Structures are given as structure tokens and as C-alpha cells.
Amino acid sequence: MGNSLVCMSTENKARKKASKHPPPHPSSSPSLVPSSSGRDGVTSSSSKKEINKDLELDEELAEQAIAAAMLFRHHQRNGTLPFPRSTSVVYPSQGSNKKQLQQPGFTKSSSSRQRSLADPLLRPSQLVSQDLKIDDLETKHLILVHGGGFGAWCWYKVIALLEESGLKVDAIDLTGSGTHSSDTNTIKSLSQYVKPLVNIIDNLREGEKVILVGHDIGGACVSYVMELFPSKIAKSIFIAATMLSNGQSAFDILSQQTDSTDLLLLRQAQVFLYGNGKNNPPTAIDLDKALLKDLLFNQSSPKDIALASVSMRPIPFAPILEKVSLSTKNYGSIPRFYIKTQEDCAVPVSLQDTMIKSNPPQQVFQIKGSDHAPFFSKPQALHRILLETLQIPKLQA
């Protein structure tokens, strides 16, 4: 993750000691023998299962309620809340004689309206998808650009949700990342690092546009490509990402971090790699796997943390240091949107706010309860925001 470079700043600030709260080892807690009666304060295994099911149901109902409320507010703003009255139809009771036919029939209620998008039979992802007018979008094609150390693999949840919504999605591996064969230590420039992304955009059909979504230092890659292909990019979305201004590098932005606790955690997590020998500058940065949860995934599931632990690769050093020239004519002509991650220890909210203030995007969103990896910790919330962003028209100059 690119923000680990912050610790190279020469500022000498007081640092709070980073607290660690490792989860207790299963063997450290006393084992409880399941009781069929559930007496003496011992919860039976069946009771535990029932409780877990209730919690899962409560979480699902809460998500549905939130999604329904969002859709209600959307329709309310646009004056699109048709509520046709329901009509009752009397169906006669079944029978062969006149007496039976004269008996009062039973009443069924039938509605003339279509099923509401807020009906609880639909999941939150279905609610948003049905409200999305695919044909009205400028483009249905999104390209997801991962952050430092990550790869295309990190987007797996979001890819599934977006494709279910009818969108075309490409998630790329930048040079030396994911399954790309290059050695990270051999990457000497931002142009080399971002080449897989450039190749995709360069090969688009005439008149075809895409939407770029960048995470972490993937934001610097997105900024670089925006300057190269302004006519091929409909809009760009930055997720806790380095949203550059003219003449800035990713390191320039990340070094502005001042939170002493997060800086200490970054210092502890980073491992500099010297592919050209220790007498030369570092060529890459790796992260201590034992600190990934505290730094990047403090709200993510154990399964996603395990996936990241075996999949993350070192972060090339040179691209982070490279300053990028960005013009108003090219980079400035493309609508930008920013998504803040509220529980982020790698790119804290204060640093995200600094970027937003110095280089204002068209609109800012936030994901509450998200760590640095919302594609893991809050994939449905990220999906909803991405869909909403797709539908926002470009501001007229």
C-alpha cells in the first residue's frame, strides 16, 4: 500500500504508541461442553446456531431497510412516487348448487401497481440494479485500478455486483502486480507501472469511453492516464486514492499525513527492498503480513485478510516518487468523484480531506465503517455509490 511511504518524511512529531489487539487464540479460551438443556449458563450448540441465524437475518433486514430508504428518497426527490390504489375483487366460493353460489365469496386483494422496488423480497443489490437505467448511461464500461501491493484479485466482490447490474467490468494487474510476471524491483517509472492500463484504453474502439476507478496509489495511475486520453474517459472515481494535482507525486500527497498513531503503524509495517544493493535507493516496499489487519483491513473479514496475505506483492518505489504534469485542458476536462473511507488507518480521513480541499472533485461520497479496503469490508455500499456516480451528469462549464 503506497501510503507506507509517509514514514520517510523528516518531520519529527510526537507519536502515540500504536495499540495492538490481536484476536485471542482459540486455545486460550476455556472450552464449553455443549448442554442439551442450555442450563447453568452454558449455551447449547443449537442455540448458538439459532442466535447466529437471527443475527444474519437482522443484518440482511437492516441492509434492505437502508436500500429501500435510499430508493424512497431518490424517487421523492424526482417526484416519481406513483402509489395506485389497491382494488378488491370478490371471488365466489366453489360449489355446484345455487345456494352455495349465493353464499358470500371470499375476498382477495389484488393491486394494480407493479411490485415496489422497496418490497422486502428483493435484496439491496437488486434494488439498486432495478433503479439503474443502463441505456441512459454514457458508458457501461468500468476499469478498476488497484492500489499499491494489490492486484485485480482484490475487486472480486465488486466485479460480481457490477456485472449483475449489467455493466462491463475490467480489473487490471498493473506491472509487477497480481499475476503480472514482471519483478517489482525492475520498475523504474510511472509509465512502465501503468502500461497495462494504457494498453487497454489505447485499444478501445473509436468513440468508445470508459470510467476509471482507482484505489490508493492507483489514483496516481488514473490521474496519469486522464492526461493521456481525455476523450476516452467519461469520468474518474477515486477511492481513498491519491488524487493528484499538477506537478504532484503520490509521495507528495502521502507525506502530508500528520496523525502520529497511523505514522507509527506505517513505520512498523513497512519493509524496504533494495534490488540494486543497499548502497542504492530502495526499489520497492513490502508490508509486514502480521500488521496487514491493523493497517489496511481493520474492518475486513478473516477470509479476505487471508486472501490478501497470500496475494499482495511489493510496491514499486519509483512510480510513487514521480511527479505528474496535469493540464486543465486534458485532466481538468474529466469529471472526478471521490469516495472517502471513514475507518481508514492507511490513508486517514484527514488526509483524504486535504486532497479534496486542494483539488476539489465534482462530488464527494463516504462509506461509514469502511477500512482502507471497501471492496472487502463494504462491497455493497461501494457498489451502490459506484452506480449512483455513473448516473450523475457532467457539470456544464
N, C-alpha and C positions, 0 to 999 in steps of 0.2 A: 504494500500500500504506500503510495507516494508520499503521504504526509509524514512518514517516519523521518524524512529529511530535516524536519524542523529543528531537530536537536543540534544541527550543525551551526545554528545561529550562535553568535558570540555573546549574546545578551546574557548577563549573569543575574537571573531573577531567583527569588526565593521559591523553593519548590516544596509542595506538600508531599508527604510520603504517600505513594500510591497504595491503597489498600487492596488486599487480595482476599477473595472469598471463594476458595476452591470448594467445589461441591464435596460433601462428605462421602468417603468411600463406602460402598455398600456394606463392607465387612465391619465398619466401625460402629454401626448401629446395631443394637440388640435385635435378634430375630424374634418375631412373634409367631407363636403357634396358632394357626387358624382355628377359630372356635365356631362350631356349627350354630351355637346359640347366641354368639355375639355378646356374652355376659362378661362381667369383670373388666370392662373397658377394652376388651380385645375385639377388634373389628374382623369379621369373617371375610374370606376372600370374595365371596359372592356379594357381600355388602359393599366392598371396595369397588367391585366392577360396576355395581349399580350407581355408586357415587360418581365414578369416572364418566359413566354414560350420561348422567344428569348434567355434569359439568360441560361435557362436549355439546349436549343439546342446548344448554344455556348460552354457550358461546356462539353456536350457529344461529340461535334465535336473535341474539344481540346483533350479529352481523346483518341478518335480514332486516331487522328494525332500522339499523343505520342506513342501509342501502335504500329502503323504502322511504325513509325521511328525506334522503338526498334527492330522490326522484320526485317526491311531492313538492319539494322546494323548487326544483328545476321547472316543473310544469306550472307551478304557481307564478313564478317569475314571468313565464312566457304566455300566461293566460290559456294554457291548454289542459284544463281540468274538466273534461266533459263527464258528468255523472247522470246518465239517463236513468229515469225511474224504473224500478223493477215492476213487473206485472205478474199477477197471479192467475193461473189457469186451473179450472176445476176439471178434473178427470173423473168420469163416473166409475163407480165400483163395478167390478166384473160380475156378471150374473146373466141368467137366461130368461127370467121372468120379469114381468112389468113391475112387480113390487120391488124387486131388487134394483131395477133401474131408476125407480123413483126415490130410492134412498139417497141421502146426501153423499156426494162423492168426496174423495179425499183431495186435498189441495196441495199442489206442487208449486213451488215458486220458481219462475224462470226469468232470467234477466236478459234484457235486450242489449245490454252493453257487453263489450268484449272483456275478457279477463284483464283485470288491472295489473299493471307492472308491479304493483306493490303487494300482490297476492302472496301469501306465505309459502305457496307451493314452489315458488321459484327461488333459486339460490342467488346471492348477491352478484355473482359473475353474470348470471343470466339476466338479472335486472338491468345492469348497465349495458350489456350487449344488445338487448332488445331496444334500448333507447338510442343506440348509435345508428345514425343514418350513413351507412358505408358509402353509398353512391354520391353523397354530397361532399365527401372529403376531397381535398386537393390531391392527396396521395394516400394509398393504403399500405405503403411500403416503409417499414421501420428498420433501421440498422442500429443494433445495440453494441456499444463500445465499452468494454470492461475497463476496470481500473488497474492500478499497479499491483502485480502479483497474481491477479485473477486471470480468467480466460472466458471463452464463450460458455463454458460449462456453468458459470455462476447464474446465468439467466434462465435456467431450465423451467422454473415455475412460471415466470413472466411470459416466456415464449408460448407455453401451453395456453395461458389465459388469453393472450393477444390473438393467437391463431384461432381459438374458439370464437373470438369476436369477429372473425372474418378478415383479419389483417395478414399481410405478408410480412414475415419477420426474418431478418438475417442477424445472427450473432457471430461476430468475427473473433479470431485469435490474432492479436497484434504480434509483430515479430518477436520471437523468443518467449511467447506466452501460450498457455494452454497446450495444445498439441502441435504448435508450430515447432519446426525442427531446429531453428537457429539457437545458438548459445547466447544467452542473455549478455554475457561478458563481452561479446563482439559487437554489440550495437553502439554505434558512435554518433548517431544523430536522431533528431525527431523524425525527419523524413524517412529514415530507414525503419524506425519503430512503427510508423503509421502506414507503411507501404501496403499492407493487405487491405486497409480501408480505402486508400486511394485507388487501388486496382478495381474494387467493386464499383465505386462511383464513376470512375473513368469509363467503365464498360456499360453504363446504363444506356438504354435506348434514347434516341433523340427525343427531347421533350419530357422524358421521364424524371420525376423528382422523388426524393426520399426525405424521411425525417430522421435526424440523428439523435441518439440518446446516449449520453456519456456519463460515466460514473468515475469519481475520484480523479486520477490524473488522465483518465480518458477524456475529461473535459478539455485538456490542453490539445489532445489529438483532434477533437471535434472542432475546436477553435481554428486550428491549423488548416483543416480541410474546408471549413467555411470560407476561408480567404481564397482557396484554390478554385472552388466550384460553387460560386454564389447562385448560379442559375439552375443548379441541380438539387439544391437543398431547400425544402419548403419551410422548415423550422428546425430548431435545435433545442433539446431538453437536457438540462444539466442536473444530475442527481448527486448531491453532496460532492460536487465536482469543481475542479479548478477552471473557473470561467475567466479566461484571460482578457486583459486589456492590451492595447497596442504597446509593444516593447517589453512585455512581461514574460517571465518563465513560470512554470509550475512551482519552482523553488521559491521564486519571489513571493508568491501568494502564501505558500505553506509556511514560510519563515515568519509570517506575521502573527502566528499563533502565540498567545501570551499566557494561556492557562497553565499554571505551574504543575498541577497534578497530571494533566494529559501529557505535558512535555516530559515528565519523569517516566511515565509509562512508555512513551515513544523511545526514549533513550534506552530503557531496559530491553525493549523488544527488537531493536534494530541490530543487524549483523552486517557489517560492511564486507564486501568481497573485492579482492584485488586480483583481477585476472591478468594484469600486466606486472605483477610483483608489488610488494608493499612500498617500494620506493617511488611508485607512481600513484596517481589519484585512483580512488576506488572505481570499479567498473559496474558494480551492481550492489543492491541492498537486499538482504534476506530478512525474514522476520522469525523470531523465536516462536516455534509452534506452541510452546506452553503458554504463551501470552496472547495468542490469537483471540481467544474468547474475550478477555478483558479489553483488548484494543479495538477489535473490529466487530465481534459477534456477541456483545453483551445481552442482546435480546433474541438471539437466534437459537434454533433447536440444536440439541446434541448431534443429530444426524447431519445437519448442514455444516456444523463445525467440523465434524469428522471428514466430510467431503472436502471442505476447504483445506484441511490439514494435509491431505494426501494429494491435493491438486494444485495448490499455489506454487508459483515459481518465483525466483528472484526478480527484482525490479531493476531495469536498466537505468544507469545513473545519468548518462549524457543527455537523453531526451528531457529529463526533468530540469536540467540546468539551461537548456537552450531557450533564448528569448525569441518571441514570435512577433513578426510585423503584421499588424492587422489594420485594414483600411476601412473607413466609413462606407466607401463605395461597395466593397465586397462583403466583408464580415458584418459591417453595420447594416446591411440591407436585409439580413435574415432575422426573422423573429426569434427571440430567445426566451426560454422559460426556465425557472429554477425550482427544484424540489428540495426542501430542507428536511434533514433527518434529525429529529429532536433529541434523541438519546445517543448521539454520535460522540464517541471518545477519540476518534481518529481525525475527523475534520469537525471540530466543535461548532455549535450553532453560532457562537460569537464570530468565528472565522467565516462561516457562511454568510452571516450578516454583513461583514466587512466587504466581501466580494460583491454582494448585491448592492450595497450602498455606493461603491466606487464605480460599478459598471451595471447600472440598473437594467434588468430584463423587462420584457413586456408584462409578465405576471409571475408571482411567486406562490408556490404551494408548500405545505408542510405535512409531514407524516408523523403523527404523535406515536410514541412508543417504538420508534424505529432506531436501530443502531446504524452503523455505517453501511450495512448491507440490507437495505429494504427489500431486495429481491429474495432474501431469505426470511427476514423477520416479519415483513408486512407486504407480501406479494399482492394480495387482493387490493389493499389500499393503493399501492403503487400502480396497479393495473387500472383502477378507477381514475386516478389522476392522469395517467397517460391518455386514456380515452377522452377525458374531458379536454385535455390540452389539444388533442387532434382537431377538435371541433371549434376551437377559438379562432375567429378570423383575424387576418393580419391588420394591424392598425394602419389607417390611411395617413400618408405623410402630409 
